[in-house]
Amino acid sequence: MVYATSDGSTRQRLRVGMVGGGRNAFIGAVHRLAMRLDDQIVLVAGALSSDPENAAASAAEIGIAPERSYADYRVMAQVEAARPDGIEAVVIVTPNHLHAPIATAFLEAGIDVICDKPLSTTLADAEALVALARAKKRRFVVTLNNTGYAMVRQAREMVAAGELGRIVSVHGAYIQDWLTRPIDAEGQKQAEWRTDPARAGQSAVLADIGVHAFNLASYISGCEAEAVSADLFTAVPGRRLDDNAHVLVRWTGGARGTILASQTSPGHYNDLSVRVYGDRAGLEWSGARPEELRFSIYGEETRTLVRGGHGSTEESRRVSRMPAAHPEGYIEAFANFYRDAADIIRAHRSGAAIDPARAAQVPDVVDGARGVKFVASAVESNAADGVWTPARFG
């Protein structure tokens, strides 16, 4: 299972398995598409459903051999770990409450982990996963995949280079409208589990989309959350968990800001944005126009920086796949995440050196735990009527 690189050399494809993501699942197919785009990863095993019949049918549909289709992820971890050609990493794309037990089983088996967000539904589980990954010396990445956009990478580089000056305020927002009606009570599969406390966790909107806004704000700005003051509420009567969140954030370094998340805002299909302002300049990025970065130096005309255009940074060029004005989007960004994750896991397993700067581009188990801490702190703050609550992980 080798592939040819651009320089003519060959490299072994990373062998992965998947838990969850079977037929009629929402996100599994998106992960598979993203991991195939660079041809560096091969999916060879799976426990694609807890229903044995559906698991087998799902595996057959995507070309997994029958003997490597499992109805139980625990069996999969044990059997694959014992095979000479077993999987090197597992991709977890299940409802939230299963992330921690599945990741634990594969870490214990010596297999690296690629886990969908949120890392877990409780802070205790997140802390345990960080400790276990370190103890087992395994790579653990979390698919906070919006970090893969070229202009997100460029924004991060510009902030790190000091182009904004001292960071003053950092804001992230993720706004949708798909839960405006009570479709969860009507049995819509995705809505039903995402608003179920037993499967989604303490918060629906923050665990589902708020962690993306939070991670991206931190990723670009380089700031961590020190404390939060949160107001969470449910706009749809009878819904079991919140569908809106307004969170004030005190960031490290003295910056202030907000994280806004809503799933009941008509007219917003998938509106993710980040704004970072310093004492010299400001940056704004929106998922609706992912190839552009709005850059404003105080006292000068605002400039629109374009992916692949003049002023592109080294990292944004590295993760660009097409020339400027040849549009790239969500799948390409997701594929950038998987390509970097594959490089990091493959290097780690072979004992090769890993560039720390390159590794830092990919959210890991600690980044995932920071997101869980943010959610837990926001829930705690909301329960105390918005009292400022410590939010820094570790």
C-alpha positions in Angstrom: 0.0 0.0 0.0 2.4 2.6 -1.2 1.9 5.8 -3.2 4.3 8.0 -5.2 5.1 11.5 -3.9 5.6 14.6 -6.0 9.4 14.2 -5.8 9.2 10.7 -7.3 9.8 8.8 -4.0 7.3 6.3 -2.5 5.7 6.3 0.9 3.5 3.8 2.8 -0.1 4.7 3.1 -1.4 5.0 6.6 -3.8 2.1 7.4 -6.8 3.3 9.3 -10.1 1.8 10.6 -13.3 3.7 11.3 -15.8 3.3 14.1 -19.2 4.7 13.3 -20.0 6.3 9.9 -22.0 3.5 8.4 -24.9 3.8 5.9 -27.1 6.8 6.4 -24.7 8.3 8.9 -24.1 12.1 8.5 -20.3 12.7 8.8 -18.6 9.4 8.1 -18.7 9.8 4.3 -17.3 13.3 4.6 -14.3 12.0 6.6 -13.8 9.2 4.0 -13.9 11.7 1.1 -11.4 14.0 2.9 -8.9 11.2 3.7 -9.0 9.9 0.1 -8.2 13.2 -1.5 -4.4 13.0 -1.2 -4.2 9.2 -1.4 -2.1 8.9 1.7 -4.6 7.0 3.8 -6.3 3.6 3.1 -9.4 2.5 5.0 -9.0 -1.2 5.7 -11.3 -2.0 8.7 -14.3 -0.8 10.4 -17.0 -1.2 13.1 -19.3 1.0 11.1 -22.5 0.3 13.1 -23.5 -1.3 16.3 -26.0 -3.3 14.3 -24.1 -6.3 12.9 -26.2 -6.5 9.7 -25.8 -2.8 9.0 -22.1 -2.9 9.9 -21.5 -5.7 7.3 -23.6 -4.0 4.6 -21.8 -0.7 5.2 -18.4 -2.3 5.0 -19.3 -4.1 1.8 -20.6 -0.9 0.3 -17.2 1.0 0.8 -15.0 -2.0 0.0 -13.8 -3.2 3.4 -13.1 -7.0 3.4 -15.7 -9.0 5.3 -13.2 -10.4 7.8 -12.2 -6.8 8.8 -15.8 -5.7 9.4 -16.7 -5.7 13.1 -19.9 -5.4 15.0 -18.0 -4.5 18.2 -15.3 -1.8 18.4 -13.6 -3.6 21.3 -13.1 -6.7 19.2 -11.9 -4.6 16.4 -9.2 -3.0 18.6 -8.0 -6.3 19.8 -8.0 -8.1 16.5 -6.4 -5.3 14.5 -3.7 -4.7 17.1 -2.7 -8.4 16.7 -2.6 -8.4 12.9 0.8 -7.8 11.2 -1.1 -5.6 8.7 -3.4 -4.1 11.3 -4.6 -0.5 11.4 -2.2 2.2 12.6 -4.9 4.7 13.5 -8.7 4.6 14.2 -11.1 7.3 13.0 -14.0 7.8 15.5 -17.2 9.3 14.0 -19.9 8.3 16.5 -22.2 10.3 18.7 -20.3 12.2 21.4 -20.9 9.9 24.4 -19.0 7.1 22.6 -15.8 9.0 21.9 -14.1 8.4 25.2 -14.7 4.7 25.6 -13.8 4.0 21.9 -10.6 6.1 22.0 -9.7 4.4 25.3 -10.0 0.9 23.8 -7.8 1.7 20.8 -5.2 3.6 22.9 -4.9 0.6 25.2 -4.3 -1.5 22.1 -1.5 0.7 21.0 -3.4 2.3 18.1 -3.3 6.0 17.3 -6.5 8.0 17.3 -8.3 10.5 15.1 -11.4 11.5 16.9 -14.3 13.7 15.9 -15.1 16.7 18.2 -16.0 17.1 21.0 -13.3 15.0 22.5 -15.7 13.7 25.2 -18.9 14.6 27.0 -17.2 15.2 30.4 -14.1 16.9 31.6 -13.0 13.9 33.6 -13.0 11.7 30.5 -11.0 14.4 28.6 -8.4 14.5 31.3 -8.2 10.7 31.3 -7.7 10.6 27.5 -4.9 13.2 27.7 -3.2 11.1 30.4 -3.7 7.8 28.6 -2.4 9.1 25.2 0.7 10.4 26.9 1.2 7.1 28.9 0.8 5.0 25.8 2.9 7.4 23.7 0.3 7.5 21.0 -0.7 10.3 18.7 -4.2 11.6 19.2 -5.7 14.2 16.9 -9.1 15.8 17.0 -10.9 16.7 13.8 -11.3 20.4 14.5 -11.0 20.5 10.7 -11.6 24.2 10.0 -8.0 24.7 11.0 -7.2 23.2 7.6 -8.3 26.3 5.5 -5.3 28.0 3.8 -6.4 31.5 5.0 -7.0 30.3 8.5 -3.4 29.1 8.5 -2.3 32.5 7.0 -4.2 34.4 9.7 -2.5 32.3 12.4 0.9 33.1 10.8 0.2 36.8 10.6 -0.8 37.0 14.3 2.3 35.0 15.4 4.5 37.3 13.3 3.1 40.3 15.3 1.4 42.0 12.4 -1.6 42.8 14.5 0.4 44.0 17.5 -0.8 43.2 21.0 -4.0 41.2 20.8 -6.9 43.2 22.3 -10.0 41.2 21.5 -10.9 37.8 19.9 -14.3 36.8 18.8 -15.7 33.5 17.3 -19.2 32.8 16.1 -21.0 29.8 14.6 -24.6 30.4 13.6 -27.1 28.0 12.0 -30.8 27.7 11.6 -31.4 23.9 11.2 -32.9 23.5 14.7 -35.3 26.4 14.4 -38.2 24.0 14.4 -38.6 21.0 16.9 -37.3 18.4 14.4 -35.6 16.6 17.2 -39.0 15.9 18.8 -40.2 14.7 15.4 -37.5 12.0 15.2 -35.0 13.6 12.9 -32.0 11.4 13.5 -29.2 14.0 13.7 -31.3 16.5 15.7 -32.6 13.8 18.1 -29.2 12.6 19.4 -27.5 16.0 19.3 -30.1 17.4 21.8 -30.1 14.3 24.0 -28.1 14.9 27.2 -27.2 11.2 27.4 -25.5 11.2 24.0 -24.5 14.9 23.4 -23.4 15.9 26.9 -24.0 18.9 29.0 -24.6 21.3 26.1 -26.0 20.8 22.6 -25.0 23.9 20.7 -21.5 24.3 22.3 -20.6 20.7 21.9 -21.8 20.6 18.3 -20.7 23.9 16.8 -19.5 26.2 19.6 -16.3 24.2 20.1 -15.4 24.9 16.4 -15.8 28.7 17.0 -13.8 28.5 20.2 -11.0 26.4 18.8 -10.7 28.5 15.7 -10.6 31.8 17.7 -7.8 30.3 19.9 -6.0 28.7 17.0 -5.7 31.9 15.1 -5.1 34.3 18.0 -2.7 32.0 20.0 -4.8 32.8 23.1 -6.2 30.4 25.6 -9.4 31.0 27.6 -8.8 32.1 31.2 -12.4 32.4 32.3 -15.9 32.6 30.9 -19.2 34.2 31.7 -22.0 32.4 29.9 -25.7 32.7 29.0 -27.1 29.5 27.5 -30.7 29.1 26.6 -33.2 26.9 24.6 -35.2 28.8 22.0 -37.5 25.9 21.1 -39.9 24.9 24.0 -39.5 21.4 25.3 -36.0 20.9 23.8 -33.8 19.0 26.2 -30.6 21.0 25.8 -29.6 24.5 24.8 -29.6 25.6 21.2 -28.1 29.1 21.8 -25.0 30.3 23.7 -23.5 33.7 24.4 -20.2 33.5 26.1 -17.9 36.3 27.3 -14.3 35.2 27.3 -11.2 36.5 29.1 -8.3 35.3 27.1 -4.7 34.9 28.2 -2.6 38.0 27.7 -5.3 40.3 28.7 -7.5 40.1 25.6 -11.3 40.0 25.9 -13.9 38.5 23.5 -17.0 36.5 22.8 -18.0 33.1 21.5 -21.5 33.1 19.9 -23.3 29.9 18.9 -26.8 29.5 17.6 -28.8 26.8 15.8 -32.0 28.7 15.7 -31.1 31.8 13.6 -33.2 31.8 10.4 -31.2 32.6 7.2 -27.9 31.2 8.5 -27.1 27.8 7.1 -23.5 27.3 8.3 -22.0 30.7 9.3 -18.6 30.3 11.0 -16.5 33.4 11.5 -13.5 34.7 13.6 -12.4 38.2 14.3 -9.1 39.1 15.9 -8.1 42.7 16.7 -4.8 44.0 17.9 -3.5 47.5 18.8 -2.1 47.8 15.3 -4.4 45.9 13.0 -7.3 43.5 12.7 -8.1 40.3 10.9 -11.5 38.8 9.9 -12.2 35.4 8.4 -15.6 33.9 7.4 -16.4 30.3 6.3 -18.8 31.8 3.8 -15.8 33.3 2.0 -13.0 31.0 3.1 -10.5 32.1 0.4 -10.4 35.6 1.7 -9.0 37.3 4.7 -10.0 40.9 5.7 -6.9 42.7 7.0 -7.2 46.2 8.4 -4.2 48.2 9.6 -5.3 51.1 11.7 -5.4 54.3 9.6 -5.2 52.5 6.3 -7.7 51.2 3.8 -8.9 47.6 4.5 -7.3 45.0 2.3 -8.7 41.7 1.1 -6.0 39.1 1.1 -6.8 36.2 -1.3 -5.6 32.6 -1.1 -2.7 32.2 -3.5 -2.5 35.9 -4.2 0.0 38.6 -3.4 1.0 38.4 0.3 0.4 34.7 0.7 2.3 33.2 3.6 4.5 30.1 3.3 2.0 27.9 5.2 -1.0 29.1 3.2 0.9 28.3 0.0 1.8 24.8 1.3 -1.8 23.9 1.9 -3.2 25.5 -1.2 -4.2 23.0 -3.9 -5.2 25.3 -6.7 -4.0 28.6 -8.1 -5.7 31.8 -6.9 -9.3 32.2 -8.2 -9.7 28.4 -8.7 -12.0 27.9 -5.7 -11.2 25.6 -2.8 -13.5 24.9 0.1 -14.6 22.7 2.9 -13.4 19.3 1.6 -10.0 20.6 0.7 -9.6 22.1 4.2 -10.7 18.8 5.7 -8.2 17.0 3.5 -5.4 19.3 4.6 -6.2 18.2 8.2 -6.1 14.6 7.2 -2.9 14.9 5.2 -1.1 16.6 8.1 -2.5 14.1 10.6 -1.3 11.2 8.4 2.2 12.7 8.1 2.4 13.2 11.9 1.1 9.7 12.8 3.2 8.0 10.2 6.4 9.8 11.4 5.7 9.0 15.0 5.1 5.3 14.3 8.3 5.0 12.3 10.4 6.9 14.8 11.1 9.8 12.4 11.5 13.4 13.6 8.4 15.4 13.6 8.6 19.2 13.0 7.0 20.8 16.1 5.7 23.7 14.1 4.0 21.4 11.6 2.6 19.2 14.4 1.2 22.3 16.1 -0.9 23.0 13.0 -3.1 19.9 13.8 -5.4 20.1 16.9 -4.5 17.3 19.3 -5.9 15.7 22.4 -5.0 18.7 24.5 -6.8 21.0 22.1 -9.8 18.7 22.3 -9.6 18.8 26.1 -9.5 22.6 26.1 -12.8 22.5 24.1 -14.4 20.2 26.7 -13.2 22.5 29.5 -14.7 25.5 27.7 -18.0 23.7 27.4 -18.0 22.5 31.0 -17.0 26.0 32.3 -19.7 27.7 30.2 -22.4 25.3 31.5 -21.2 25.9 35.1 -21.2 29.7 34.6 -24.7 29.6 33.1 -26.0 27.6 36.1 -24.6 30.3 38.4 -26.3 33.1 36.4 -23.2 34.0 34.4 -20.6 34.2 37.2 -17.1 34.3 35.9 -15.8 30.7 35.8 -12.2 29.5 35.3 -11.9 27.9 31.8 -8.2 27.2 31.3 -7.4 23.5 30.8 -4.5 22.0 32.8 
